[in-house]
Amino acid sequence: MTTTSSPAMPLSELAAVTARITDNVQRVIAGKAEAIRIALVTLLSEGHLLVEDVPGVGKTSLAKALARSIDCAVSRIQFTPDLMPSDITGVSIYNRESTEFEFRPGPIFANVVIGDEINRGSPKTQSALLECMEERQVTVDGMTYPLGNPFLVVATQNPVEMEGTYALPEAQRDRFTARISIGYPDPTAELAMVDEHAAVDPLTMLSPVSDAHEVRAVLAAVRAIHIAPDLRRYAVDLASATRRMPEVRLGASPRATLHLVRAARAQAALAGRDYVIPDDLHAVATPVLAHRLVLTAESLTARRTAQDLVRTLLGRVPVPQGPGAARA
């Protein structure tokens, strides 16, 4: 797995690469353009994606389709109650011939890691991902091993009220850049799925349309997207406002602010701009912020959702005005 850096890609080429990946994923997941958009934003912002929904709506198919669209190292981890942290990170094994311990890398050593049903693993096992996702490295027996570039974790989970699930710790949720729900398809899309996919699994026919080298060039281009000081302050204002909401017991962290800015840069790149505008922040605010909020018992009783609160917040926090808000 190579980790060499690549020069930034022109925005015109970036648009072509992301369009190829989007079209490829849509061959498997039809009628879910918004979910695919956020998945691409997460990839471009060098983050991690959490896909939460009921069984059977295509969570794993979305993760696999995104992974197979890029010719790079891909691994899949099926989370179960008996999965151990070493099953993810790897383990040191004693070699009798060399009389030394050798490290055997686990499935986390890949460019795209699919964590299926992550909340069916125990909290101890889930914690094995904390260092990997934040620091992009693994520490085993006192030795630190770097992970590849790009490095993307796409995890799926069922709603916590379902049997056999464990709630993700707040520290784990905070490491996911965005959370999406796929939802049931509309009748037309479901009928098309029955007609086209009943006999053949479209994943088996999916071929890569990009590779790790090309993705690294895309990521370099996204890092260069300009965000004006006013919009940086706006991102800080949005995150800090969640901490003052009476409906929220735990608001967005400073890490959430960083993820919001990175996701806004990725959204701007998808729109073909080399600078961020307020609409970019609005387009990613709900999937980036909502899953990090811990609501009060009163809000849960009143059936308020974190998504509703973020949308309310977007209407309350003043939006920067003037040309400086877009490009300084």
C-alpha positions, 0 to 999 in steps of 0.5 A: 500500500503506497502512501506517497503524496500526489500533486493537486488535480485541476478542478475540471479533472476532479469533476470528471473523477467524482462523476465517474465514481458517482455514476458507478455507485448509482449502478448499485444504489439507484435513487439515492443521490443525496446519500451518494453525495455525502459519501463522496464529500466524506471521501474528499474531506479525508473523513469517515462515514457512518451509514445508519438504517434498518436492515436491507436498505443497501447500507453495505451495498453503498459501502462496497460500491464506493470501495469497488469504484476505486482500485486500491486496498479494500478490506471488510470487517464483520462486527460481532459480539466476540470480535476482538480488537486484535482481529482489527488491528493485527497481532504480534506472533512469535517466529521460532526461526528468527526467535523474534515477534513479527507483526501480522497486520489486521484488516484495518491496513487498507485504503478503504475499510468497510465496518459492517454492523459496527454497533454489534461489536462490543465497546472494547472492540469499537475502541480499537478504531479510535486511534486508527480513525483519528491519527491514521496509525495503529499501535500494537505492543508499543510499536506504531504502524502508519496507515495508508493514504487514502484511508477511509472507514465506511461503517454501517450500523442498525438503529440502537433499539434493535436486538444485539446492538451496542450504542456507539460511544460518543468518542467513536461517533465524533470520529465519523465525519458524517452520518447518513441514512439511506431510507427505503427506495420509492416504488419506482426505484424498488421495482427497477431494482427487482427487474435489474438485480433479482438475477444478477448482483450488480456489485459483481459486475462493478469495475474500478473507475479510479485508483488510489493515486488519482484519489490522492491527487483529488484530496490534494486539490480539495485541501487547496480550496479557499475558505474565507475568514468570515466563513471559518468564524461562521463554522465556529459559530455553528458548532459553538451554538449547539453547545448553548442549545437548551435541548442539547446535553452535549454539543458539537466538539472542536473536532466537529468544527474541523470536519465541518470546514473540511466537508465544506471544502469538499462540497465546494470542489464537487460544485466546481469552485475553488472557494467555499460559500455559505451554501456549502456549509449548509449542505453538509451541516446536518450530516456532519453535526447531527450525529454528535449531539446528545439530546436532553431527556426532555427533547427525546420525550418531545420527539425532537431529533438532532437533525431538526435542531441543526436545521433550526440552528442554520436559521438562527445563526447569522450568515456572513454577508458580502464578497469577503464571505466567499472569497477573501 
